[in-house]
């Protein structure tokens, strides 16, 4: 039937045209980051004023490869399921997209509802692990350097921390001189307020992107379920 044929093309569009496109692009960038990591690291190290910890961004290559691969698999499941009229593939595609959609909504709710608890845990981790754990230290150094901030809420998050007790000074990002020991020298806002300001300044773009992703996910689920039911009605 014509309607079912149109649904097939719609499912393939949402998959091959969108999921596969972005999946291949993200996967390609991830592979490039890992394969050409030497050139990228050299560029970062030679960039004037760039922090040494910035080289850790190369680890994002693994995340990009994983995300790209998942998107490609999703595209294959949806499009192949539509063309072959496989209810199993279409249902699996629908379930995966639904799980991703629910996870996105749940993540947003958790961030809003449990923000105070998240804040406490982040500050606790900073106090205990900054200066002791290499990964945590590098991540915070990069964040504070990039956002020009100090601590999660403000510099007092480092008070009585492992780093301050061990070095008798605050991180260099918190002061305009070294060693960073004078309270009056603090000039940075907390990283959370700095990030919030960055988000507020780009709120329109971020909301548009988020709504666009949500609409595509909902459309893909609706079209795939319509085709799933159409195929089932023929059996």
Residue frames as a rotation matrix with the C-alpha (Angstrom) as fourth column:
UNK 1
0.568 0.823 0.000 0.00
0.823 -0.568 0.000 0.00
0.000 0.000 -1.000 0.00
UNK 2
0.263 -0.458 0.849 1.05
0.358 -0.771 -0.526 3.57
0.896 0.442 -0.039 -0.65
UNK 3
0.762 0.080 0.643 0.81
-0.490 -0.577 0.653 4.61
0.423 -0.813 -0.401 3.03
UNK 4
0.868 -0.463 0.179 3.04
0.195 0.649 0.735 1.75
-0.456 -0.603 0.654 4.13
UNK 5
0.360 -0.755 0.549 5.56
0.883 0.085 -0.462 2.58
0.302 0.651 0.697 1.37
UNK 6
0.400 -0.160 0.902 5.63
-0.080 -0.987 -0.140 6.21
0.913 -0.016 -0.408 2.54
UNK 7
0.919 -0.042 0.392 6.19
-0.392 0.003 0.920 5.02
-0.039 -0.999 -0.014 6.12
UNK 8
0.672 -0.719 0.175 9.12
0.713 0.693 0.111 2.93
-0.201 0.050 0.978 4.91
UNK 9
0.163 -0.617 0.770 10.71
0.630 -0.535 -0.562 5.95
0.759 0.577 0.302 3.28
UNK 10
0.618 0.121 0.777 10.08
-0.396 -0.805 0.441 8.07
0.679 -0.581 -0.450 6.38
UNK 11
0.943 -0.296 0.153 11.73
0.012 0.490 0.871 5.50
-0.333 -0.820 0.466 8.66
UNK 12
0.388 -0.840 0.379 14.70
0.921 0.341 -0.186 5.24
0.027 0.421 0.907 6.30
UNK 13
0.320 -0.240 0.916 14.93
0.216 -0.924 -0.317 9.05
0.923 0.299 -0.244 6.22
UNK 14
0.804 0.039 0.593 15.00
-0.523 -0.426 0.738 9.30
0.282 -0.904 -0.322 10.00
UNK 15
0.790 -0.525 0.317 17.63
0.160 0.675 0.720 6.57
-0.592 -0.518 0.617 10.11
UNK 16
0.202 -0.749 0.631 19.86
0.971 0.238 -0.029 6.58
-0.128 0.619 0.775 7.03
UNK 17
0.309 -0.021 0.951 19.33
0.536 -0.822 -0.192 10.30
0.786 0.569 -0.242 6.45
UNK 18
0.602 -0.007 0.798 19.79
-0.504 -0.778 0.374 11.46
0.618 -0.628 -0.472 10.04
UNK 19
0.861 -0.258 0.438 21.04
-0.301 0.436 0.848 8.80
-0.409 -0.862 0.298 12.47
UNK 20
0.616 -0.651 0.443 23.49
0.754 0.651 -0.092 7.31
-0.228 0.391 0.892 9.98
UNK 21
0.510 -0.417 0.752 24.71
0.330 -0.713 -0.619 10.74
0.794 0.564 -0.226 8.83
UNK 22
0.579 -0.269 0.770 25.42
-0.706 -0.638 0.308 12.01
0.408 -0.722 -0.559 12.32
UNK 23
0.877 -0.246 0.412 26.66
-0.080 0.772 0.630 8.59
-0.474 -0.586 0.658 13.40
UNK 24
0.591 -0.676 0.441 29.18
0.789 0.370 -0.491 8.42
0.169 0.638 0.751 10.57
UNK 25
0.449 -0.407 0.795 30.27
-0.039 -0.898 -0.438 12.02
0.892 0.166 -0.419 11.18
UNK 26
0.688 -0.150 0.710 30.76
-0.724 -0.217 0.655 11.51
0.056 -0.965 -0.258 14.93
UNK 27
0.844 -0.381 0.377 32.46
0.267 0.909 0.320 8.15
-0.465 -0.170 0.869 14.39
UNK 28
0.570 -0.633 0.523 34.78
0.626 -0.078 -0.776 9.71
0.532 0.770 0.352 11.80
UNK 29
0.463 -0.376 0.803 35.75
-0.483 -0.866 -0.127 12.54
0.743 -0.329 -0.583 14.14
UNK 30
0.800 -0.116 0.588 36.36
-0.520 0.355 0.777 10.07
-0.299 -0.928 0.224 16.98
UNK 31
0.759 -0.540 0.364 38.59
0.609 0.786 -0.103 7.87
-0.231 0.300 0.926 14.84
UNK 32
0.483 -0.581 0.655 40.47
0.318 -0.580 -0.750 10.91
0.816 0.570 -0.095 13.54
UNK 33
0.643 -0.205 0.738 41.06
-0.680 -0.598 0.425 12.16
0.354 -0.775 -0.524 17.09
UNK 34
0.767 -0.338 0.546 42.54
-0.193 0.689 0.698 8.79
-0.612 -0.641 0.463 18.10
UNK 35
0.671 -0.515 0.533 44.52
0.738 0.535 -0.412 8.10
-0.072 0.670 0.739 14.89
UNK 36
0.153 -0.603 0.783 45.96
0.471 -0.652 -0.594 11.59
0.869 0.460 0.184 14.59
UNK 37
0.877 0.258 -0.406 46.30
0.467 -0.252 0.848 12.16
0.116 -0.933 -0.341 18.33
UNK 38
0.001 -0.968 -0.251 49.99
0.937 -0.087 0.338 12.99
-0.349 -0.235 0.907 17.99
UNK 39
-0.569 -0.187 0.801 49.35
0.617 -0.742 0.264 15.95
0.545 0.644 0.537 15.70
UNK 40
0.437 0.822 0.365 46.44
0.262 -0.505 0.823 17.18
0.861 -0.263 -0.436 17.82
UNK 41
0.728 -0.221 -0.649 48.45
0.673 0.049 0.738 16.88
-0.131 -0.974 0.184 21.02
UNK 42
-0.378 -0.919 0.110 51.35
0.917 -0.355 0.181 18.72
-0.127 0.169 0.977 19.42
UNK 43
-0.286 0.356 0.890 49.01
0.407 -0.796 0.449 21.49
0.868 0.490 0.082 18.32
UNK 44
0.762 0.642 -0.083 47.50
0.312 -0.252 0.916 21.80
0.567 -0.724 -0.393 21.80
UNK 45
0.452 -0.669 -0.589 50.91
0.828 0.070 0.556 21.87
-0.331 -0.740 0.586 23.44
UNK 46
-0.587 -0.741 0.326 52.18
0.810 -0.525 0.263 24.53
-0.023 0.418 0.908 21.05
UNK 47
0.228 0.747 0.624 49.12
0.595 -0.614 0.519 26.72
0.771 0.253 -0.584 21.45
UNK 48
-0.714 -0.578 0.395 50.12
0.107 -0.648 -0.754 29.79
0.692 -0.496 0.525 23.39
UNK 49
-0.580 0.433 0.690 48.50
-0.793 -0.493 -0.357 29.94
0.186 -0.754 0.630 26.81
UNK 50
0.339 0.733 -0.589 46.92
-0.521 0.668 0.531 26.48
0.783 0.127 0.609 26.52
UNK 51
0.295 -0.213 0.931 47.01
-0.911 0.231 0.341 24.47
-0.287 -0.949 -0.126 29.79
UNK 52
-0.696 -0.678 -0.237 48.93
-0.717 0.677 0.167 21.20
0.048 0.286 -0.957 29.74
UNK 53
-0.628 0.509 0.589 45.87
-0.038 0.735 -0.677 19.28
-0.777 -0.447 -0.442 30.91
UNK 54
0.111 0.716 -0.689 44.09
-0.803 -0.344 -0.487 20.26
-0.585 0.608 0.537 27.69
UNK 55
-0.617 -0.436 -0.655 45.67
-0.750 0.579 0.321 17.20
0.239 0.690 -0.684 26.08
UNK 56
-0.839 0.328 0.434 43.21
-0.023 0.775 -0.631 15.09
-0.544 -0.540 -0.643 28.05
UNK 57
0.054 0.894 -0.445 40.47
-0.719 -0.274 -0.639 16.11
-0.693 0.355 0.628 25.60
UNK 58
-0.524 -0.309 -0.794 41.91
-0.805 0.484 0.342 13.39
0.279 0.819 -0.502 23.34
UNK 59
-0.955 0.168 0.245 40.14
0.021 0.862 -0.507 10.86
-0.297 -0.479 -0.826 25.57
UNK 60
-0.114 0.964 -0.239 36.84
-0.515 -0.263 -0.816 12.16
-0.849 0.030 0.527 24.22
UNK 61
-0.470 -0.141 -0.871 37.70
-0.872 0.224 0.434 10.23
0.134 0.964 -0.229 21.05
UNK 62
-0.989 0.108 -0.100 36.58
0.125 0.977 -0.174 6.99
0.078 -0.185 -0.980 22.69
UNK 63
-0.423 0.884 -0.202 33.23
0.171 -0.141 -0.975 8.54
-0.890 -0.447 -0.092 23.61
UNK 64
-0.097 0.354 -0.930 32.75
-0.832 -0.542 -0.120 9.87
-0.546 0.762 0.348 20.08
UNK 65
-0.781 -0.239 -0.577 33.50
-0.542 0.718 0.437 6.45
0.310 0.654 -0.690 18.58
UNK 66
-0.880 0.476 0.004 30.99
0.385 0.717 -0.581 4.78
-0.280 -0.509 -0.814 20.92
UNK 67
-0.175 0.848 -0.500 28.25
-0.117 -0.522 -0.845 7.35
-0.978 -0.089 0.190 20.23
UNK 68
-0.272 0.003 -0.962 28.86
-0.929 -0.261 0.262 7.20
-0.250 0.965 0.074 16.48
UNK 69
-0.948 -0.125 -0.293 28.72
-0.204 0.945 0.256 3.39
0.245 0.302 -0.921 16.46
UNK 70
-0.646 0.763 -0.017 25.44
0.406 0.325 -0.854 3.37
-0.646 -0.558 -0.520 18.41
UNK 71
-0.042 0.633 -0.773 23.87
-0.503 -0.682 -0.531 5.85
-0.863 0.367 0.347 15.99
UNK 72
-0.539 -0.221 -0.813 24.96
-0.837 0.252 0.486 3.76
0.097 0.942 -0.321 13.00
UNK 73
-0.979 0.198 -0.043 23.48
0.203 0.963 -0.177 0.63
0.006 -0.182 -0.983 14.57
UNK 74
-0.343 0.896 -0.283 20.23
0.150 -0.245 -0.958 2.48
-0.927 -0.371 -0.050 15.22
UNK 75
-0.138 0.237 -0.962 20.13
-0.849 -0.529 -0.009 3.65
-0.511 0.815 0.274 11.62
UNK 76
-0.832 -0.232 -0.504 20.70
-0.478 0.761 0.438 0.11
0.282 0.606 -0.744 10.38
UNK 77
-0.847 0.529 0.055 18.01
0.378 0.670 -0.639 -1.36
-0.375 -0.520 -0.767 12.63
UNK 78
-0.144 0.857 -0.494 15.35
-0.097 -0.509 -0.855 1.16
-0.985 -0.075 0.157 11.62
UNK 79
-0.090 0.075 -0.993 16.01
-0.936 -0.348 0.059 1.29
-0.341 0.934 0.102 7.90
UNK 80
-0.868 -0.269 -0.417 16.67
-0.407 0.867 0.288 -2.42
0.284 0.419 -0.862 7.44
UNK 81
-0.768 0.630 0.109 13.63
0.309 0.515 -0.800 -3.23
-0.561 -0.581 -0.590 9.57
UNK 82
-0.011 0.784 -0.620 11.47
-0.433 -0.563 -0.704 -0.97
-0.902 0.260 0.346 7.40
UNK 83
-0.252 -0.159 -0.955 12.71
-0.968 0.045 0.248 -2.30
0.003 0.986 -0.165 4.06
UNK 84
-0.862 -0.149 -0.484 12.55
-0.197 0.979 0.049 -5.96
0.467 0.137 -0.873 5.12
UNK 85
0.127 0.956 0.265 9.34
-0.627 -0.129 0.768 -5.35
0.768 -0.264 0.583 7.07
UNK 86
-0.360 -0.355 -0.863 10.94
0.442 0.749 -0.493 -6.89
0.821 -0.559 -0.113 10.14
UNK 87
0.652 0.680 0.336 8.76
-0.022 -0.426 0.904 -6.23
0.758 -0.597 -0.263 13.17
UNK 88
0.643 -0.474 -0.601 11.59
0.765 0.389 0.513 -7.42
-0.009 -0.790 0.613 15.43
UNK 89
-0.432 -0.868 0.244 14.04
0.877 -0.468 -0.110 -4.82
0.209 0.167 0.964 14.10
UNK 90
-0.203 0.442 0.874 11.46
0.118 -0.875 0.470 -2.05
0.972 0.198 0.126 14.16
UNK 91
0.827 0.535 -0.174 10.46
0.192 0.021 0.981 -2.89
0.529 -0.844 -0.085 17.72
UNK 92
0.294 -0.814 -0.501 14.09
0.949 0.184 0.257 -3.01
-0.117 -0.551 0.826 18.83
UNK 93
-0.550 -0.454 0.701 14.71
0.613 -0.790 -0.031 0.35
0.568 0.412 0.713 17.16
UNK 94
0.258 0.766 0.589 11.65
-0.019 -0.606 0.795 1.83
0.966 -0.217 -0.142 18.87
UNK 95
0.836 0.071 -0.544 12.70
0.502 0.300 0.811 0.48
0.221 -0.951 0.215 22.29
UNK 96
-0.126 -0.974 -0.190 16.26
0.992 -0.124 -0.024 1.82
0.000 -0.192 0.981 22.01
UNK 97
-0.524 -0.006 0.852 15.07
0.291 -0.941 0.172 5.29
0.801 0.338 0.495 20.95
UNK 98
0.558 0.813 0.167 12.49
0.033 -0.224 0.974 5.24
0.829 -0.538 -0.152 23.75
UNK 99
0.577 -0.428 -0.696 15.14
0.816 0.321 0.480 4.30
0.018 -0.845 0.535 26.33
UNK 100
-0.529 -0.809 0.257 17.41
0.815 -0.568 -0.112 7.10
0.237 0.151 0.960 25.09
UNK 101
-0.216 0.547 0.809 14.52
0.069 -0.818 0.571 9.58
0.974 0.179 0.138 25.21
UNK 102
0.804 0.532 -0.265 13.51
0.246 0.108 0.963 8.53
0.541 -0.840 -0.044 28.74
UNK 103
0.200 -0.827 -0.525 17.14
0.979 0.149 0.138 8.71
-0.036 -0.542 0.840 29.87
UNK 104
-0.602 -0.404 0.689 17.43
0.526 -0.849 -0.038 12.25
0.601 0.340 0.724 28.52
UNK 105
0.218 0.784 0.581 14.26
-0.144 -0.563 0.814 13.38
0.965 -0.261 -0.009 30.29
UNK 106
0.821 0.075 -0.566 15.22
0.488 0.422 0.764 11.58
0.297 -0.903 0.310 33.50
UNK 107
-0.173 -0.975 -0.138 18.69
0.966 -0.141 -0.218 13.12
0.193 -0.171 0.966 33.40
UNK 108
-0.481 0.063 0.874 17.23
0.122 -0.983 0.138 16.61
0.868 0.173 0.465 33.09
UNK 109
0.603 0.781 0.162 14.82
-0.122 -0.110 0.986 15.96
0.789 -0.614 0.029 35.98
UNK 110
0.572 -0.465 -0.675 17.57
0.801 0.493 0.339 14.53
0.175 -0.735 0.655 38.19
UNK 111
-0.498 -0.815 0.298 19.76
0.743 -0.578 -0.338 17.57
0.447 0.053 0.893 37.55
UNK 112
-0.253 0.484 0.838 16.92
-0.200 -0.873 0.444 19.91
0.946 -0.055 0.318 38.49
UNK 113
0.733 0.680 -0.020 15.56
-0.160 0.201 0.966 18.00
0.661 -0.705 0.256 41.50
UNK 114
0.822 -0.438 -0.364 18.80
0.563 0.532 0.632 16.68
-0.083 -0.724 0.684 42.96
UNK 115
0.493 -0.643 0.586 21.04
0.145 -0.603 -0.784 19.65
0.858 0.472 -0.204 42.15
UNK 116
0.551 -0.315 0.772 21.83
-0.796 -0.478 0.372 20.35
0.252 -0.820 -0.514 45.85
UNK 117
0.781 -0.244 0.574 22.85
-0.120 0.845 0.522 16.71
-0.612 -0.476 0.631 46.39
UNK 118
0.733 -0.522 0.436 24.91
0.638 0.303 -0.708 16.70
0.237 0.797 0.555 43.18
UNK 119
0.553 -0.502 0.665 26.60
-0.311 -0.865 -0.394 19.89
0.773 0.011 -0.634 44.34
UNK 120
0.649 -0.272 0.710 27.51
-0.720 0.083 0.689 18.33
-0.247 -0.959 -0.142 47.69
UNK 121
0.780 -0.335 0.528 28.95
0.328 0.938 0.111 15.22
-0.532 0.086 0.842 46.04
UNK 122
0.672 -0.541 0.506 30.99
0.457 -0.235 -0.858 17.25
0.583 0.808 0.090 43.54
UNK 123
0.502 -0.468 0.727 32.42
-0.649 -0.760 -0.041 19.47
0.572 -0.451 -0.685 46.28
UNK 124
0.736 -0.197 0.647 33.17
-0.443 0.582 0.682 16.39
-0.511 -0.789 0.341 48.42
UNK 125
0.772 -0.450 0.449 35.03
0.620 0.687 -0.378 14.79
-0.138 0.571 0.810 45.53
UNK 126
0.587 -0.546 0.598 36.95
0.066 -0.704 -0.707 18.01
0.807 0.455 -0.377 44.93
UNK 127
0.590 -0.330 0.736 38.02
-0.793 -0.405 0.454 18.26
0.148 -0.853 -0.501 48.56
UNK 128
0.648 -0.261 0.715 39.13
-0.273 0.798 0.538 14.63
-0.711 -0.544 0.446 48.77
UNK 129
0.559 -0.322 0.764 40.57
0.653 0.738 -0.167 13.94
-0.510 0.593 0.623 45.31
UNK 130
0.926 -0.247 0.285 41.89
0.036 -0.695 -0.718 17.21
0.375 0.675 -0.635 43.85
UNK 131
0.313 -0.906 0.283 45.68
-0.923 -0.361 -0.135 17.04
0.225 -0.219 -0.949 43.97
UNK 132
-0.180 -0.317 0.931 45.56
-0.603 0.783 0.151 13.32
-0.777 -0.534 -0.332 44.77
UNK 133
0.227 0.358 0.906 43.74
0.509 0.749 -0.424 11.79
-0.830 0.557 -0.012 41.80
UNK 134
-0.742 -0.664 -0.096 45.42
0.252 -0.408 0.878 12.67
-0.622 0.627 0.470 38.50
UNK 135
-0.600 0.565 0.567 42.24
0.729 0.094 0.678 12.41
0.330 0.820 -0.468 36.41
UNK 136
0.457 0.793 -0.403 40.12
0.889 -0.420 0.182 14.48
-0.025 -0.442 -0.897 38.79
UNK 137
0.056 -0.541 -0.839 42.87
0.398 -0.759 0.516 17.08
-0.916 -0.362 0.173 39.10
UNK 138
-0.872 -0.429 0.237 43.36
0.352 -0.211 0.912 17.34
-0.341 0.878 0.335 35.35
UNK 139
-0.234 0.879 0.416 39.62
0.891 0.023 0.453 17.61
0.388 0.477 -0.788 34.71
UNK 140
0.601 0.474 -0.644 39.19
0.735 -0.644 0.212 20.41
-0.314 -0.601 -0.735 37.25
UNK 141
-0.291 -0.785 -0.547 42.30
0.335 -0.619 0.710 22.24
-0.896 0.024 0.443 36.05
UNK 142
-0.845 0.015 0.535 41.02
0.533 -0.072 0.843 22.20
0.051 0.997 0.052 32.48
UNK 143
0.141 0.987 0.077 37.52
0.926 -0.159 0.343 23.27
0.350 0.023 -0.936 33.57
UNK 144
0.491 0.033 -0.870 38.78
0.616 -0.719 0.321 26.10
-0.616 -0.694 -0.374 35.78
UNK 145
-0.587 -0.771 -0.248 41.20
0.302 -0.493 0.816 27.33
-0.751 0.404 0.522 33.11
UNK 146
-0.713 0.349 0.608 38.63
0.658 0.033 0.752 27.18
0.242 0.937 -0.253 30.32
UNK 147
0.301 0.946 0.119 35.78
0.771 -0.314 0.554 28.82
0.561 -0.075 -0.824 32.26
UNK 148
-0.499 -0.587 0.637 38.09
0.050 -0.753 -0.656 31.09
0.865 -0.295 0.405 34.27
UNK 149
0.549 0.750 0.369 36.55
-0.464 -0.094 0.881 29.90
0.695 -0.655 0.296 37.52
UNK 150
-0.649 -0.752 0.113 37.58
-0.484 0.295 -0.824 28.47
0.586 -0.589 -0.556 40.89
UNK 151
-0.878 0.321 0.355 35.85
-0.145 0.529 -0.836 25.63
-0.456 -0.786 -0.418 42.70
UNK 152
-0.600 0.740 0.304 32.32
0.784 0.469 0.406 24.42
0.158 0.482 -0.862 42.09
UNK 153
0.564 0.805 -0.182 30.47
0.825 -0.543 0.158 27.20
0.028 -0.239 -0.971 43.94
UNK 154
0.835 -0.438 0.333 33.49
-0.372 -0.895 -0.245 29.43
0.406 0.081 -0.910 44.69
UNK 155
-0.050 -0.989 -0.143 37.05
-0.465 0.150 -0.873 29.23
0.884 0.022 -0.467 46.07
UNK 156
-0.133 0.010 0.991 35.83
-0.990 0.046 -0.133 28.18
-0.047 -0.999 0.004 49.55
UNK 157
0.874 0.436 -0.217 35.14
-0.461 0.883 -0.084 24.69
0.155 0.173 0.973 48.14
UNK 158
0.317 -0.847 -0.427 38.91
0.093 0.476 -0.875 24.13
0.944 0.237 0.229 48.42
UNK 159
-0.012 -0.303 0.953 39.09
-0.873 -0.462 -0.158 25.24
0.488 -0.833 -0.259 52.05
UNK 160
-0.003 -0.120 0.993 40.31
-0.805 0.589 0.069 22.36
-0.593 -0.799 -0.099 54.25
UNK 161
0.901 0.273 -0.337 40.71
-0.431 0.660 -0.615 20.21
0.054 0.700 0.712 51.15
UNK 162
0.706 -0.672 0.225 43.49
0.571 0.727 0.381 17.68
-0.419 -0.141 0.897 50.59
UNK 163
0.330 -0.590 0.737 45.20
0.765 -0.290 -0.575 20.02
0.553 0.753 0.356 48.12
UNK 164
0.525 -0.082 0.847 45.18
-0.279 -0.957 0.081 23.07
0.804 -0.279 -0.525 50.39
UNK 165
0.912 -0.170 0.374 46.28
-0.334 0.221 0.916 21.10
-0.238 -0.960 0.145 53.44
UNK 166
0.625 -0.693 0.360 49.09
0.703 0.700 0.128 19.50
-0.341 0.173 0.924 51.44
UNK 167
-0.011 -0.647 0.762 50.39
0.884 -0.363 -0.296 22.53
0.468 0.670 0.576 49.52
UNK 168
-0.225 0.021 -0.974 49.28
0.748 -0.637 -0.187 25.32
-0.624 -0.771 0.127 51.90
UNK 169
-0.780 0.031 -0.625 47.91
-0.342 -0.858 0.383 27.17
-0.525 0.512 0.680 48.86
UNK 170
0.325 0.932 0.161 44.93
-0.146 0.218 -0.965 27.20
-0.934 0.290 0.207 46.53
UNK 171
0.217 -0.209 0.954 45.01
0.876 0.473 -0.096 26.14
-0.431 0.856 0.286 42.85
UNK 172
-0.734 -0.638 -0.233 46.76
0.463 -0.720 0.517 28.68
-0.497 0.271 0.824 40.65
UNK 173
-0.541 0.597 0.592 43.52
0.613 -0.201 0.764 29.23
0.576 0.776 -0.257 38.70
UNK 174
0.409 0.779 -0.476 42.01
0.886 -0.215 0.411 30.84
0.218 -0.590 -0.778 41.81
UNK 175
0.402 -0.357 -0.843 44.57
0.434 -0.736 0.519 33.64
-0.806 -0.575 -0.141 42.08
UNK 176
0.984 -0.154 0.092 46.33
0.006 -0.488 -0.873 36.18
0.179 0.859 -0.479 39.97
UNK 177
0.183 -0.976 0.118 49.70
-0.876 -0.216 -0.430 35.24
0.445 -0.025 -0.895 41.44
UNK 178
0.683 -0.087 -0.725 51.69
0.204 0.976 0.075 32.24
0.701 -0.199 0.685 42.70
UNK 179
-0.870 0.403 -0.284 51.62
0.446 0.889 -0.106 30.96
0.210 -0.219 -0.953 45.38
UNK 180
-0.250 0.888 0.387 47.91
-0.131 -0.427 0.895 31.41
0.959 0.173 0.223 45.77
UNK 181
-0.519 -0.045 -0.853 47.60
0.755 0.443 -0.483 32.02
0.400 -0.895 -0.196 49.51
UNK 182
-0.960 0.140 -0.242 46.01
0.011 -0.847 -0.531 35.43
-0.280 -0.513 0.812 49.98
UNK 183
-0.263 0.952 0.158 42.24
0.761 0.306 -0.573 35.51
-0.594 -0.030 -0.804 50.26
UNK 184
0.249 0.366 -0.897 42.12
-0.095 -0.912 -0.398 38.98
-0.964 0.184 -0.193 48.73
UNK 185
-0.660 -0.607 -0.442 43.75
-0.501 -0.082 0.862 37.65
-0.560 0.790 -0.250 45.59
UNK 186
-0.532 0.509 0.677 40.79
0.600 0.790 -0.123 35.51
-0.598 0.341 -0.726 44.60
UNK 187
-0.645 0.268 -0.716 39.16
-0.531 -0.831 0.167 36.84
-0.550 0.488 0.678 41.48
UNK 188
-0.872 0.262 -0.413 37.36
-0.223 0.537 0.813 33.86
0.435 0.802 -0.410 39.96
UNK 189
0.029 0.936 0.352 33.71
-1.000 0.031 -0.002 32.94
-0.013 -0.352 0.936 40.32
UNK 190
-0.193 -0.027 0.981 32.69
-0.346 0.937 -0.042 29.33
-0.918 -0.347 -0.190 40.89
UNK 191
-0.967 -0.250 -0.055 32.59
-0.146 0.359 0.922 26.99
-0.211 0.899 -0.383 37.92
UNK 192
-0.432 0.877 0.211 28.88
0.862 0.471 -0.190 26.26
-0.266 0.100 -0.959 38.34
UNK 193
0.345 0.548 -0.762 27.89
0.265 -0.836 -0.481 29.96
-0.900 -0.036 -0.434 38.21
UNK 194
-0.430 -0.583 -0.689 30.28
-0.532 -0.454 0.715 30.42
-0.729 0.674 -0.115 35.26
UNK 195
-0.952 0.117 0.282 28.76
0.275 0.731 0.625 27.46
-0.133 0.673 -0.728 33.43
UNK 196
-0.061 0.989 -0.136 25.24
0.826 -0.027 -0.563 28.69
-0.560 -0.146 -0.815 34.25
UNK 197
0.147 0.049 -0.988 26.09
-0.208 -0.975 -0.080 32.08
-0.967 0.217 -0.133 32.76
UNK 198
-0.820 -0.505 -0.269 27.49
-0.388 0.145 0.910 30.40
-0.420 0.851 -0.315 29.65
UNK 199
-0.694 0.643 0.324 24.29
0.703 0.702 0.114 28.37
-0.154 0.307 -0.939 29.28
UNK 200
0.183 0.798 -0.574 22.11
0.562 -0.564 -0.605 31.45
-0.807 -0.212 -0.552 29.87
UNK 201
-0.207 -0.354 -0.912 24.03
-0.450 -0.794 0.410 33.39
-0.869 0.495 0.005 27.22
UNK 202
-0.844 -0.136 -0.519 23.42
-0.531 0.349 0.772 30.61
0.076 0.927 -0.366 24.69
UNK 203
-0.544 0.676 0.497 19.99
-0.185 0.481 -0.857 29.51
-0.818 -0.558 -0.136 25.95
UNK 204
0.346 0.747 -0.568 18.18
-0.736 -0.158 -0.658 30.04
-0.581 0.646 0.495 22.63
UNK 205
-0.097 -0.480 -0.872 20.63
-0.902 0.412 -0.126 27.88
0.420 0.774 -0.473 20.68
UNK 206
-0.933 -0.322 0.162 20.70
-0.360 0.803 -0.476 25.13
0.023 -0.502 -0.865 23.32
UNK 207
-0.290 0.911 0.294 16.90
-0.306 0.203 -0.930 25.02
-0.907 -0.360 0.220 23.62
UNK 208
0.380 0.406 -0.831 16.53
-0.895 -0.067 -0.441 24.90
-0.235 0.911 0.338 19.84
UNK 209
-0.452 -0.640 -0.621 19.00
-0.737 0.660 -0.144 22.01
0.502 0.392 -0.771 19.56
UNK 210
-0.908 0.125 0.400 17.37
-0.228 0.654 -0.721 20.12
-0.352 -0.746 -0.565 22.45
UNK 211
0.052 0.998 -0.039 13.87
-0.473 -0.010 -0.881 20.56
-0.880 0.064 0.471 20.99
UNK 212
0.191 -0.051 -0.980 15.12
-0.976 0.095 -0.195 19.55
0.103 0.994 -0.032 17.55
UNK 213
-0.805 -0.538 -0.251 16.64
-0.490 0.841 -0.232 16.33
0.335 -0.064 -0.940 18.90
UNK 214
-0.688 0.607 0.398 13.48
-0.166 0.402 -0.900 15.56
-0.707 -0.686 -0.175 20.91
UNK 215
0.264 0.816 -0.515 11.23
-0.742 -0.169 -0.649 16.13
-0.616 0.553 0.560 17.87
UNK 216
-0.121 -0.389 -0.913 13.38
-0.898 0.436 -0.067 13.86
0.424 0.812 -0.402 15.69
UNK 217
-0.962 -0.255 0.099 13.34
-0.271 0.833 -0.483 11.12
0.041 -0.491 -0.870 18.32
UNK 218
-0.356 0.910 0.213 9.59
-0.247 0.128 -0.960 11.34
-0.901 -0.395 0.180 18.78
UNK 219
0.301 0.456 -0.838 8.99
-0.908 -0.130 -0.398 11.40
-0.290 0.881 0.375 15.02
UNK 220
-0.504 -0.572 -0.647 11.23
-0.727 0.685 -0.039 8.37
0.466 0.450 -0.762 14.51
UNK 221
-0.928 0.191 0.320 9.39
-0.097 0.706 -0.702 6.46
-0.360 -0.683 -0.636 17.25
UNK 222
-0.047 0.989 -0.139 5.95
-0.464 -0.145 -0.874 7.39
-0.885 0.023 0.466 15.91
UNK 223
0.216 0.100 -0.971 6.75
-0.976 0.058 -0.211 6.47
0.035 0.993 0.111 12.29
UNK 224
-0.734 -0.558 -0.387 8.47
-0.542 0.825 -0.162 3.20
0.410 0.091 -0.908 13.24
UNK 225
-0.780 0.500 0.377 5.54
-0.084 0.513 -0.854 2.18
-0.620 -0.698 -0.358 15.47
UNK 226
0.188 0.850 -0.492 3.01
-0.736 -0.210 -0.644 3.02
-0.650 0.484 0.586 12.74
UNK 227
-0.025 -0.284 -0.958 4.92
-0.900 0.424 -0.103 0.80
0.436 0.860 -0.266 10.31
UNK 228
-0.937 -0.319 0.142 5.26
-0.346 0.788 -0.510 -1.89
0.051 -0.527 -0.848 12.99
UNK 229
-0.369 0.883 0.289 1.47
-0.243 0.208 -0.947 -1.95
-0.897 -0.420 0.138 13.47
UNK 230
0.291 0.458 -0.840 0.85
-0.913 -0.129 -0.387 -1.88
-0.286 0.880 0.380 9.69
UNK 231
-0.482 -0.551 -0.681 3.09
-0.710 0.701 -0.065 -4.90
0.513 0.452 -0.730 9.18
UNK 232
-0.931 0.136 0.338 1.37
-0.172 0.654 -0.736 -6.66
-0.321 -0.744 -0.586 12.09
UNK 233
-0.053 0.994 -0.098 -2.06
-0.570 -0.111 -0.814 -6.07
-0.820 0.013 0.572 10.57
UNK 234
0.087 0.025 -0.996 -1.00
-0.970 0.230 -0.079 -7.93
0.227 0.973 0.045 7.41
UNK 235
-0.851 -0.513 -0.111 0.02
-0.471 0.839 -0.273 -11.05
0.233 -0.180 -0.956 9.33
